[in-house]
């Protein structure tokens, strides 16, 4: 029970951290506000822009940077992908295992902030059920994915620069 409450609180905090750490835009419902995130040491990362020169917060594997633990909000893991020219094409946030109530709270929070998703689909393969929600505009796609297997749900979110999607390594 205590772990479940901690997980729910962590997911709600993470949703708020992700939204709060993104710079507000003039369009409160726009995805533009999610394109910029702040990580430790006040470093700002922006989709579609170059990595900061001193990217010592990253562990690089090819074009993918896995941020060191504790670098960003409450996510268990965060990574980003860059193009051959060094532009940030994608952010990926791994939330870990969360409760059904936390999933609903997270979806409600993003729907309030971003409006109704452009896609909300559920599929099942064997014992695994996957729900994917997507918000998209001309510049950005934001995707939430929930995989449920044996009563455990893992959550992941991806922010993608649409113009750079085809140029990733």
N, C-alpha and C positions, 0 to 999 in steps of 0.2 A: 504494500500500500504506500509506504513512504517513498519507494523508488518511483512508483507510478506518479505520485504527486510531484516529485522532483522533475520527472521527465516532462509532465504537462507544463509545469512552470517554466522549464527550460525552453520548450518549443514556443510558448507564448513570448518569452523574453527574446528568443532568437528572431521571431517574426518582427517584433518591434525593433530589435537592433538592426536588422536588415533594412527595414523601412526608415528608421531614424538615422542610420549612418549614410543613407543616400541623400544627396543634396536635393532640396526641394526645387521643383520647377514651377513655372507659371501655370502649367496645366496639372492640377492635382491628380487627375485621373490618368495622366500620361505615363508611359513607360520610361520617358526620358529621365525622370527622377531616379530610376534604378541603375542608370548607366555609370554612376560614380559611387565608389565605396571608399570608406576610410578604414585603414588597418592600423595596427600598432605604430607607435612613433609618428603619428599624424601623417602617414604616407597616404596619398590618394591615388587610387587606380581607376582609370576610366576606359570603358569599352571604346574601341576604335582609336585609341591613342597609344603612344609608345610606353613601354615599361619605364618606371623611374630609373635613373642611372645607377643608383646603389640598391639593387634588388637583392640584398643579403637576407631577406625574409623568405626567400624561395629555395626549394630543393628542386633543381631542374632535371627532368627526364625528357630529352628531346625538346619539343615545343611546349611541354606541359610543366607548369610550376606548381608544386604542392606547397602551400604555405605551412610554415612550422606551427605546431600546436600552440593555441593561445594567441595567434596573430590576429584572428578576426572573430568577433562576437562569440556566440555560443555554439557555433557549428563544430561538429566533431572534426571535420576536415573541410578544407576549401582548396580549390585549385583554379588555375586559369590557363588558358591556351592562347598562344600568340601565333601570328602569321610568320612567314619567312622574313618579312620586312620588319618584324618586331612589334607589330600592333596587337593590342589585346583584343582577341576575337570572342572569348567566352569566359564566364565565371561559372564555377560549379560548386555548390554547397551541399555537403552531406550532413544531414541532421541526425542520422542514426535511428534507433528504434524509438517510436513514439506511440502513444495511446490513440484510440479511436476518437476520444474527446479532443485531444490535441490536434489531430488531423482536421476535424471540423472547425476548431477555433482558428487554425492557420488559414484554411480556405476562406472562412468568413472574413478574416482580417484583410487578406489580399483582395477579396471581392469588394469590400468597402473601400479600399484604397485605389484599386485599379478598374473597378467596374466588373461587369459580367465577363467571364472568360470567353474567348473566341472558340475554344474547343474544350470539351469535358467528356472524356471517353474512358470506359472501363473494359478490360479484357481479362480473360482467364486462360492460363496454360497449366494444365495439371492442377497442382495444389496452390499455385501462385496466382493471386489476383493483382492486377495492376490498374491503377487509376491515374490518368494524366490530364492535367489542366493546363491550358496555354492562353496567354495574353500576348497579342502581337500588334505592332504598328509598323510603319514603313522602315524604321531604323532598328527596332529591338524586338526580340522574342523572349518571353519569360515563361518557363515551363516548370510546373510542379509535378513530381512523380511520386506515387505511393505504391510500394510493393508489399502485399500482405501474404505471409506464408506461415502456417501453423499459429495463427492468432498473434503474430508479431508484424507490425508495420514499420518498414523503413522508409524514410523520406529523403528526397533529394530535390534541389532546385537548380535550374540552369538559366543564366542570362546570356543571350547570344546577340552579337552585332550582325544584323542580317546582311549587310554589304560585305562583311569579311568572312561569312560562313563558308564560302566556297574556296577561300584562300588559306584555310588552316593547313598546317603541315600534317 
